[in-house]
């Protein structure tokens, strides 16, 4: 008799991701002696690759940890775990120690708890997320992990799409969370552009919780997930249920499909913009307003965003309204002055050229 369907579902999802990680490691360029170049090295010579799970102790991440512990040894992969203590609640250090104990009991090794200091930039949710990813990046670098698994489910994806829709941030925001990413600051550094994996984006939250229940895995329900002070919590417990009541079941699945379709479109437009950028610059590399104007709006705004980020504006602080203001220098030119952007970057039209630089 096979495992419970919920357990089978989470194990299959993790198995597929681990196969992807192994395939990518096999495809890494090799040195003449057959080794992995130092810039790409995520395992020691002759040492099986290490995959970590980021585990909060909640049902989603505990289900993920159990599936990783079961599947990794069969593929010759070492499985470890990291829990992040945000220090935002009394007794958080004790709960982190409990999560370490539970991951160790599953057979994960190495297992660590990392304490972080959460700042204030971007609001409490964004600040906690930035601190968490920073800790996970540091741990993965220090331990030489090939990948870090995250327990985001299909329900989390639906919530992310709705939050993007509410912000009016465009199709990239509607594409939700990618299955593979580098985390904040990840792309461009060896081994980090594909560090984070989300095996459960096609698995619903109830399946993960059921898998924990049938395996008798203790889970911790974070009270912040029930706190209406947090936008995502209100959306989870009020917004989505209201949508399902009005529109019927299947809203979560539809939003997850929307995320994938939006991501495919956004990827295509990003590639178009990257190719178009070279054709709208003069011989000195300055952006020509007339050539920018001739581009389709969706492509032009992507070119502008790329240029603003390249000038030093933090991508996470750059919103659609910022790019719209810069775009008006191209499409609604009335002699307006410089546009101030995050990161002390300014955009100004001068003699038919768009000048973007840090002031």
C-alpha positions in Angstrom: 0.0 0.0 0.0 1.4 3.3 -1.1 1.6 6.6 0.9 -1.5 8.8 1.6 -2.4 10.8 -1.6 -1.4 14.1 0.1 2.0 12.6 1.1 2.5 11.2 -2.4 1.7 14.7 -3.9 4.2 16.6 -1.9 6.9 14.0 -2.5 6.4 14.0 -6.2 6.6 17.8 -6.3 9.9 17.7 -4.4 11.3 14.8 -6.4 10.8 16.8 -9.6 12.6 19.8 -8.2 15.5 17.7 -7.0 15.9 16.1 -10.4 16.0 19.6 -11.9 18.8 20.6 -9.4 20.8 17.5 -10.3 20.4 18.2 -14.0 21.6 21.7 -13.7 24.6 20.7 -11.6 25.5 18.1 -14.2 25.3 20.8 -16.9 27.7 23.2 -15.1 30.9 23.9 -17.1 33.8 21.9 -16.0 37.5 22.6 -15.5 40.0 20.7 -17.7 40.3 18.2 -14.8 36.6 17.7 -14.8 35.8 19.7 -11.6 33.4 22.5 -11.1 35.0 26.0 -11.5 35.4 27.8 -8.2 32.9 30.5 -9.2 30.2 27.9 -9.6 31.2 25.5 -6.9 28.3 24.6 -4.6 29.7 21.2 -3.4 33.1 20.0 -2.4 35.0 17.6 -4.6 33.4 14.1 -4.2 30.7 15.5 -1.8 27.0 15.0 -2.7 25.2 18.3 -3.3 23.4 19.9 -0.4 19.8 21.1 -0.7 18.3 23.1 2.2 14.7 23.7 3.2 13.6 27.0 4.7 11.3 25.9 7.5 9.2 28.1 9.8 7.6 25.2 11.5 4.3 25.8 9.8 2.3 23.1 7.9 3.6 24.1 4.4 7.3 24.1 5.3 7.1 21.1 7.6 5.5 19.1 4.8 8.3 20.3 2.5 10.9 19.3 5.0 9.4 15.8 5.4 9.3 15.3 1.6 12.9 16.5 1.2 14.1 14.2 4.0 12.4 11.3 2.2 13.4 12.0 -1.4 16.9 13.4 -1.2 18.8 10.3 0.0 17.3 8.3 -2.8 18.9 10.7 -5.3 22.2 10.9 -3.5 21.5 14.4 -2.2 22.3 15.7 1.3 19.2 17.4 2.8 19.5 20.2 5.4 17.3 22.8 7.0 17.3 26.5 8.1 14.8 28.2 10.3 14.9 32.0 10.7 14.1 33.6 14.0 12.8 37.1 13.2 12.6 38.0 16.9 9.2 39.6 16.4 7.3 37.6 19.1 8.0 36.6 22.6 9.6 33.2 22.8 10.6 33.2 19.1 14.0 31.8 20.0 12.4 28.8 21.8 10.1 28.1 18.8 13.1 28.2 16.5 14.9 25.7 18.7 11.8 23.4 18.5 11.8 23.7 14.7 15.5 22.7 14.7 14.6 19.7 16.8 11.8 18.6 14.5 14.0 18.9 11.3 16.7 17.0 13.0 14.2 14.2 13.9 13.3 14.0 10.2 17.0 13.2 9.4 18.0 16.6 8.0 21.6 17.5 8.5 23.0 20.2 8.7 20.2 22.1 10.5 20.5 25.6 11.8 18.5 28.4 13.4 19.5 31.9 12.3 18.4 35.0 14.2 17.9 38.3 12.3 17.1 41.9 13.1 14.1 43.1 11.1 14.2 46.7 9.9 11.4 49.0 8.9 12.0 49.7 5.2 8.9 49.0 3.1 6.7 48.1 6.0 6.7 45.1 8.4 6.0 42.4 5.9 8.6 43.5 3.4 11.2 44.2 6.0 10.7 40.7 7.5 11.0 39.1 4.0 14.2 41.0 3.2 15.8 40.0 6.5 14.7 36.4 6.0 16.1 36.1 2.4 19.3 37.8 3.6 19.8 35.1 6.3 18.9 32.3 3.9 21.4 33.7 1.3 24.2 33.9 3.9 23.5 30.3 5.2 23.4 28.9 1.6 26.7 30.6 0.8 28.3 29.4 4.0 27.1 25.8 3.7 27.6 25.6 -0.1 24.0 24.7 -0.8 23.0 24.0 -4.4 19.4 25.1 -3.7 17.0 26.3 -1.0 13.4 25.0 -1.1 10.6 27.3 -0.1 7.1 26.2 1.0 4.9 28.6 -0.9 1.7 26.9 -2.1 -0.8 27.5 -4.8 -2.9 29.5 -2.3 0.1 31.8 -1.6 0.5 32.3 -5.3 -3.2 33.3 -5.6 -2.8 35.8 -2.8 0.4 37.2 -4.5 -1.5 37.8 -7.8 -4.3 39.6 -6.0 -1.9 41.8 -4.1 -0.2 42.7 -7.4 -3.5 43.5 -9.0 -4.4 45.8 -6.1 -1.1 47.6 -6.5 -1.7 48.1 -10.2 1.9 47.2 -10.9 1.5 45.6 -14.3 1.8 42.1 -15.8 5.1 41.3 -14.0 3.4 41.8 -10.7 0.5 39.6 -11.8 2.9 36.8 -12.6 3.3 36.1 -8.9 6.2 34.0 -7.6 8.4 32.1 -10.0 9.1 28.4 -9.4 12.8 29.3 -9.6 14.5 32.5 -8.5 17.5 34.0 -7.0 15.9 36.0 -4.2 16.6 39.6 -3.6 20.0 40.5 -4.9 20.5 36.9 -6.2 20.8 37.2 -10.0 24.3 38.1 -11.3 26.1 36.2 -8.5 27.5 32.7 -9.2 25.1 30.0 -8.2 22.4 32.4 -6.9 20.2 33.1 -10.0 18.5 29.7 -9.5 19.0 29.3 -5.8 15.4 29.4 -4.6 12.9 26.6 -5.6 9.2 26.5 -4.9 8.0 22.9 -5.4 4.5 23.5 -4.0 3.2 26.2 -6.3 0.9 23.6 -7.8 0.0 22.1 -4.4 -2.8 23.6 -2.4 -2.4 24.6 1.3 -4.9 21.9 2.5 -2.8 19.1 0.9 0.3 20.2 2.7 -1.6 20.4 6.0 -3.1 17.0 5.4 0.3 15.5 4.7 1.5 16.8 8.0 -1.5 15.3 9.8 -1.2 11.8 8.4 2.5 11.8 9.2 1.9 13.0 12.7 4.1 16.0 12.1 3.7 18.8 14.7 3.2 22.2 13.2 3.1 25.7 14.5 0.5 28.2 13.3 2.1 31.7 13.3 -0.4 34.2 14.9 0.8 36.8 12.5 -1.0 34.8 9.8 -4.3 35.5 11.5 -3.5 39.2 12.4 -5.7 41.6 10.4 -3.0 44.2 10.8 -1.2 42.4 7.9 -2.5 42.9 4.4 -1.9 39.3 3.3 -3.7 38.0 6.4 -6.8 40.1 5.6 -6.7 38.9 2.0 -6.4 35.2 3.1 -9.2 35.2 5.7 -11.5 37.9 4.2 -10.7 38.7 0.6 -10.3 35.3 -1.0 -13.3 33.7 0.9 -15.4 36.6 -0.3 -14.3 36.1 -3.9 -15.1 32.4 -3.7 -18.5 33.1 -2.2 -19.3 35.5 -5.1 -17.6 33.6 -7.9 -17.7 30.0 -6.8 -14.9 27.5 -6.1 -11.9 27.5 -8.4 -10.8 31.1 -7.8 -7.4 30.0 -6.4 -6.7 27.7 -9.3 -7.7 30.4 -11.8 -5.4 33.0 -10.2 -2.5 30.5 -10.2 -3.1 29.9 -13.9 -3.2 33.7 -14.4 0.2 33.9 -12.7 1.8 31.4 -15.1 0.2 33.0 -18.2 1.3 36.5 -17.1 4.8 35.2 -16.4 5.1 33.8 -19.9 3.9 37.1 -21.4 6.2 39.2 -19.1 9.2 37.0 -20.0 8.6 37.5 -23.7 8.2 41.3 -23.3 11.3 41.5 -21.2 13.3 39.7 -23.8 11.9 42.1 -26.5 12.9 45.1 -24.4 16.4 43.7 -23.8 16.8 43.3 -27.6 15.3 46.7 -28.4 17.4 48.7 -25.9 20.5 48.7 -28.1 18.6 50.1 -31.0 17.3 53.2 -29.1 20.7 54.5 -28.0 22.9 56.8 -30.0 26.6 56.3 -30.6 27.4 57.6 -27.1 25.0 55.2 -25.4 22.3 57.9 -24.7 18.6 57.1 -25.0 17.0 58.7 -28.0 13.5 60.0 -27.3 12.2 59.7 -30.9 13.2 56.0 -31.1 11.8 55.3 -27.7 8.5 56.9 -28.8 8.3 54.5 -31.7 8.4 51.4 -29.4 5.2 49.7 -28.2 4.3 51.2 -24.8 4.9 47.9 -22.9 8.3 47.5 -24.5 9.3 51.2 -24.0 8.4 51.1 -20.3 10.5 48.0 -19.8 13.5 49.7 -21.5 13.0 52.7 -19.3 12.9 50.6 -16.2 16.0 48.7 -17.2 17.8 52.1 -17.6 16.6 53.5 -14.3 17.7 50.4 -12.4 21.1 50.4 -14.2 21.5 54.0 -13.0 21.2 52.9 -9.4 17.5 52.9 -8.5 16.6 49.9 -6.3 14.3 47.6 -8.3 12.2 46.8 -5.2 11.5 50.5 -4.6 10.7 51.3 -8.3 6.9 51.2 -9.0 4.8 51.6 -12.0 4.0 55.2 -11.2 7.7 56.1 -11.3 8.1 54.6 -14.8 4.9 56.3 -16.0 6.4 59.7 -14.9 9.6 59.0 -16.9 7.5 57.7 -19.8 5.7 61.1 -20.0 9.1 62.7 -20.8 8.8 60.7 -24.0 5.1 60.7 -24.8 3.8 63.9 -23.1 6.7 66.3 -23.4 5.7 69.8 -22.2 9.1 71.1 -21.1 8.8 69.5 -17.6 11.8 69.3 -15.3 13.7 66.4 -14.0 11.9 63.4 -12.4 13.2 62.3 -9.0 13.3 58.5 -8.6 14.3 56.1 -5.7 18.0 55.8 -5.1 18.7 59.5 -5.8 18.3 58.8 -9.5 16.8 61.5 -11.7 15.6 61.4 -15.3 15.6 64.4 -17.5 15.0 65.2 -21.2 17.8 67.1 -22.8 18.0 67.9 -26.5 16.0 64.9 -27.7 17.9 62.6 -25.4 16.8 61.0 -22.1 19.4 61.4 -19.4 19.1 59.1 -16.4 21.7 59.4 -13.7 22.3 59.6 -9.9 22.2 63.1 -8.6 
